Amino acid sequence: MDLILAPDIIERIQQEYEKQYDLVEGLLINQSFFHKDEIFKLRLIRSILFLSEGSIERLQYYLNIANVDYRDLFYWAEYDQQSKQVRDFSKPFNNN
């Protein structure tokens, strides 16, 4: 079954990557590490997009990190320096 991106993710890609939408979408949905449930997948994609800040190079860097240990991405994207959770990317961007 193919992953269907949530509307908030599509909107974020369109805002931050404009003309590279197809490239970014392909990079995100065709990753072999997406082996968990859909909430996990969407949380991971949101974390990667948040950390990448519109940079293809950073996006590819964080995709590589996800293949090593996705927990790092969740920590970097969702927690502050005092290890307090400040975002929850299992929810849409506009809920954070």
Accessible surface in RSA format (square Angstrom, percent):
REM  Atomic radii and reference values for relative SASA: ProtOr
REM  Chains: A
REM  Algorithm: Lee & Richards
REM  Probe-radius: 1.40
REM  Slices: 20
REM RES _ NUM      All-atoms   Total-Side   Main-Chain    Non-polar    All polar
REM                ABS   REL    ABS   REL    ABS   REL    ABS   REL    ABS   REL
RES MET A   1   228.38 118.3 143.66  95.1  84.73 201.7 125.43 106.6 102.95 136.4
RES ASP A   2   125.69  88.0 111.39 110.9  14.30  33.8  30.51  71.8  95.18  94.9
RES LEU A   3    21.85  12.2   6.27   4.5  15.58  39.2   9.76   6.9  12.09  32.5
RES ILE A   4   136.20  77.5 129.62  96.6   6.59  15.9 132.56  95.5   3.65   9.9
RES LEU A   5    11.15   6.2   3.19   2.3   7.96  20.0   3.19   2.2   7.96  21.4
RES ALA A   6    17.62  16.2  11.95  18.4   5.67  12.9  17.62  24.8   0.00   0.0
RES PRO A   7   111.79  81.5 104.98  95.7   6.81  24.8 108.25  89.4   3.55  22.0
RES ASP A   8    21.11  14.8  13.62  13.6   7.49  17.7  15.89  37.4   5.22   5.2
RES ILE A   9     0.00   0.0   0.00   0.0   0.00   0.0   0.00   0.0   0.00   0.0
RES ILE A  10    56.16  32.0  56.16  41.8   0.00   0.0  56.16  40.4   0.00   0.0
RES GLU A  11    97.01  55.7  96.37  72.9   0.64   1.5  28.23  54.6  68.77  56.2
RES ARG A  12    51.70  21.7  50.64  25.8   1.06   2.5   3.82   5.2  47.88  29.0
RES ILE A  13     0.00   0.0   0.00   0.0   0.00   0.0   0.00   0.0   0.00   0.0
RES GLN A  14    97.58  54.6  90.87  66.4   6.71  16.0  26.49  56.4  71.09  53.9
RES GLN A  15   111.69  62.5  86.94  63.5  24.75  58.9  41.39  88.1  70.30  53.3
RES GLU A  16    60.04  34.5  37.07  28.0  22.97  54.7  21.55  41.7  38.49  31.4
RES TYR A  17     7.57   3.5   0.22   0.1   7.35  19.1   4.47   3.4   3.10   3.8
RES GLU A  18   123.77  71.1 106.88  80.9  16.88  40.2  38.34  74.2  85.42  69.7
RES LYS A  19   199.65  97.4 160.45  98.4  39.21  93.4 112.98 101.7  86.68  92.3
RES GLN A  20    79.98  44.7  76.48  55.9   3.50   8.3  24.42  52.0  55.56  42.1
RES TYR A  21    40.87  19.1  40.80  23.2   0.06   0.2  35.16  26.4   5.70   7.0
RES ASP A  22   114.76  80.4 104.89 104.4   9.87  23.4  37.62  88.5  77.14  76.9
RES LEU A  23    88.96  49.5  77.78  55.6  11.17  28.1  85.26  59.9   3.70   9.9
RES VAL A  24     0.00   0.0   0.00   0.0   0.00   0.0   0.00   0.0   0.00   0.0
RES GLU A  25    51.07  29.3  51.07  38.6   0.00   0.0   1.39   2.7  49.68  40.6
RES GLY A  26    22.40  27.6   0.00   N/A  22.40  27.6  20.96  57.5   1.44   3.2
RES LEU A  27    41.27  23.0  37.94  27.1   3.33   8.4  40.15  28.2   1.12   3.0
RES LEU A  28     0.00   0.0   0.00   0.0   0.00   0.0   0.00   0.0   0.00   0.0
RES ILE A  29    57.18  32.5  38.68  28.8  18.51  44.6  38.68  27.9  18.51  50.2
RES ASN A  30   114.68  79.1  83.63  80.8  31.05  74.8  31.38  75.5  83.31  80.5
RES GLN A  31    39.28  22.0  28.67  21.0  10.61  25.3   1.51   3.2  37.77  28.6
RES SER A  32   107.77  91.1  74.13  98.9  33.63  77.5  58.54 124.7  49.22  69.0
RES PHE A  33    18.75   9.4  12.07   7.5   6.68  17.4  18.25  11.1   0.50   1.4
RES PHE A  34    24.15  12.1   7.26   4.5  16.89  43.9   7.26   4.4  16.89  48.3
RES HIS A  35   118.51  64.8  82.45  57.3  36.06  92.2  77.25  79.6  41.27  48.0
RES LYS A  36    86.98  42.4  73.66  45.2  13.32  31.7  34.55  31.1  52.44  55.9
RES ASP A  37    97.27  68.1  81.08  80.7  16.19  38.3  46.42 109.3  50.84  50.7
RES GLU A  38    85.92  49.3  80.15  60.6   5.77  13.7  27.85  53.9  58.07  47.4
RES ILE A  39   113.84  64.8 112.20  83.6   1.64   4.0 113.32  81.6   0.53   1.4
RES PHE A  40    25.93  13.0  22.19  13.7   3.74   9.7  25.35  15.4   0.58   1.7
RES LYS A  41    39.26  19.2  39.26  24.1   0.00   0.0   0.88   0.8  38.38  40.9
RES LEU A  42    21.88  12.2  21.88  15.7   0.00   0.0  21.88  15.4   0.00   0.0
RES ARG A  43    60.32  25.3  60.32  30.8   0.00   0.0   6.05   8.3  54.28  32.9
RES LEU A  44     0.30   0.2   0.30   0.2   0.00   0.0   0.30   0.2   0.00   0.0
RES ILE A  45     0.00   0.0   0.00   0.0   0.00   0.0   0.00   0.0   0.00   0.0
RES ARG A  46     6.91   2.9   6.91   3.5   0.00   0.0   0.00   0.0   6.91   4.2
RES SER A  47     0.00   0.0   0.00   0.0   0.00   0.0   0.00   0.0   0.00   0.0
RES ILE A  48     0.00   0.0   0.00   0.0   0.00   0.0   0.00   0.0   0.00   0.0
RES LEU A  49     0.11   0.1   0.00   0.0   0.11   0.3   0.00   0.0   0.11   0.3
RES PHE A  50    62.56  31.3  57.47  35.6   5.10  13.3  57.75  35.0   4.81  13.8
RES LEU A  51    19.21  10.7  16.94  12.1   2.27   5.7  19.13  13.4   0.08   0.2
RES SER A  52     0.00   0.0   0.00   0.0   0.00   0.0   0.00   0.0   0.00   0.0
RES GLU A  53   123.90  71.1  95.79  72.5  28.11  66.9  32.89  63.6  91.02  74.3
RES GLY A  54    26.49  32.7   0.00   N/A  26.49  32.7   7.41  20.3  19.08  42.7
RES SER A  55    29.17  24.6  23.04  30.8   6.12  14.1  23.95  51.0   5.22   7.3
RES ILE A  56    24.14  13.7  21.86  16.3   2.29   5.5  21.86  15.7   2.29   6.2
RES GLU A  57   129.70  74.5 122.29  92.5   7.41  17.6  64.39 124.5  65.31  53.3
RES ARG A  58    97.62  41.0  96.78  49.3   0.84   2.0  38.11  52.1  59.50  36.1
RES LEU A  59     0.00   0.0   0.00   0.0   0.00   0.0   0.00   0.0   0.00   0.0
RES GLN A  60    79.03  44.2  77.59  56.7   1.44   3.4  21.29  45.3  57.74  43.8
RES TYR A  61   117.16  54.7 113.19  64.4   3.97  10.3  83.75  62.9  33.41  41.2
RES TYR A  62    25.02  11.7  25.02  14.2   0.00   0.0   1.10   0.8  23.92  29.5
RES LEU A  63     7.49   4.2   7.49   5.4   0.00   0.0   7.49   5.3   0.00   0.0
RES ASN A  64    95.91  66.1  93.40  90.3   2.51   6.0  24.29  58.5  71.62  69.2
RES ILE A  65    32.89  18.7  32.24  24.0   0.65   1.6  32.72  23.6   0.17   0.4
RES ALA A  66     3.82   3.5   0.00   0.0   3.82   8.7   0.00   0.0   3.82  10.1
RES ASN A  67    78.86  54.4  46.95  45.4  31.91  76.8  24.28  58.4  54.58  52.8
RES VAL A  68   128.95  84.9  97.19  88.0  31.77  76.5 102.31  88.9  26.64  72.3
RES ASP A  69    37.10  26.0  33.00  32.8   4.10   9.7  14.28  33.6  22.82  22.8
RES TYR A  70    61.68  28.8  61.67  35.1   0.01   0.0  34.68  26.1  27.00  33.3
RES ARG A  71   158.31  66.5 153.58  78.3   4.73  11.3  58.22  79.6 100.09  60.7
RES ASP A  72    57.96  40.6  56.98  56.7   0.98   2.3   1.59   3.7  56.37  56.2
RES LEU A  73     0.00   0.0   0.00   0.0   0.00   0.0   0.00   0.0   0.00   0.0
RES PHE A  74    14.06   7.0  14.06   8.7   0.00   0.0  14.06   8.5   0.00   0.0
RES TYR A  75    96.13  44.9  95.04  54.1   1.09   2.8  80.15  60.2  15.99  19.7
RES TRP A  76   107.11  43.0  89.53  43.3  17.58  41.3  70.89  37.8  36.22  58.8
RES ALA A  77     0.00   0.0   0.00   0.0   0.00   0.0   0.00   0.0   0.00   0.0
RES GLU A  78     0.00   0.0   0.00   0.0   0.00   0.0   0.00   0.0   0.00   0.0
RES TYR A  79    68.04  31.8  57.17  32.5  10.88  28.3  26.64  20.0  41.40  51.0
RES ASP A  80    45.32  31.7  35.10  34.9  10.22  24.2  29.05  68.4  16.27  16.2
RES GLN A  81   174.20  97.4 140.00 102.3  34.20  81.4  52.50 111.8 121.70  92.3
RES GLN A  82   142.60  79.7 113.89  83.2  28.71  68.4  63.80 135.8  78.80  59.8
RES SER A  83    67.01  56.6  48.91  65.3  18.10  41.7  28.57  60.8  38.44  53.9
RES LYS A  84   138.42  67.5 132.63  81.4   5.79  13.8  83.61  75.3  54.81  58.4
RES GLN A  85    78.90  44.1  58.08  42.4  20.82  49.6  20.00  42.6  58.90  44.7
RES VAL A  86    70.04  46.1  36.58  33.1  33.47  80.6  45.26  39.3  24.78  67.2
RES ARG A  87    66.10  27.8  60.99  31.1   5.11  12.2  16.45  22.5  49.65  30.1
RES ASP A  88    41.28  28.9  40.39  40.2   0.89   2.1  15.15  35.7  26.13  26.1
RES PHE A  89     2.13   1.1   2.13   1.3   0.00   0.0   2.13   1.3   0.00   0.0
RES SER A  90    41.32  34.9  23.23  31.0  18.09  41.7  11.43  24.3  29.88  41.9
RES LYS A  91   103.41  50.4 102.50  62.9   0.90   2.2  53.36  48.0  50.05  53.3
RES PRO A  92    49.33  36.0  49.33  45.0   0.00   0.0  49.33  40.7   0.00   0.0
RES PHE A  93    22.39  11.2  13.67   8.5   8.72  22.7  13.81   8.4   8.58  24.5
RES ASN A  94   129.51  89.3  91.53  88.4  37.98  91.5  44.45 107.0  85.06  82.2
RES ASN A  95    95.20  65.6  61.72  59.6  33.48  80.6  17.26  41.5  77.94  75.3
RES ASN A  96    70.77  48.8   7.84   7.6  62.93 151.5  33.13  79.7  37.64  36.4
END  Absolute sums over single chains surface
CHAIN  1 A     5957.6       4930.8       1026.7       2973.6       2984.0
END  Absolute sums over all chains
TOTAL          5957.6       4930.8       1026.7       2973.6       2984.0
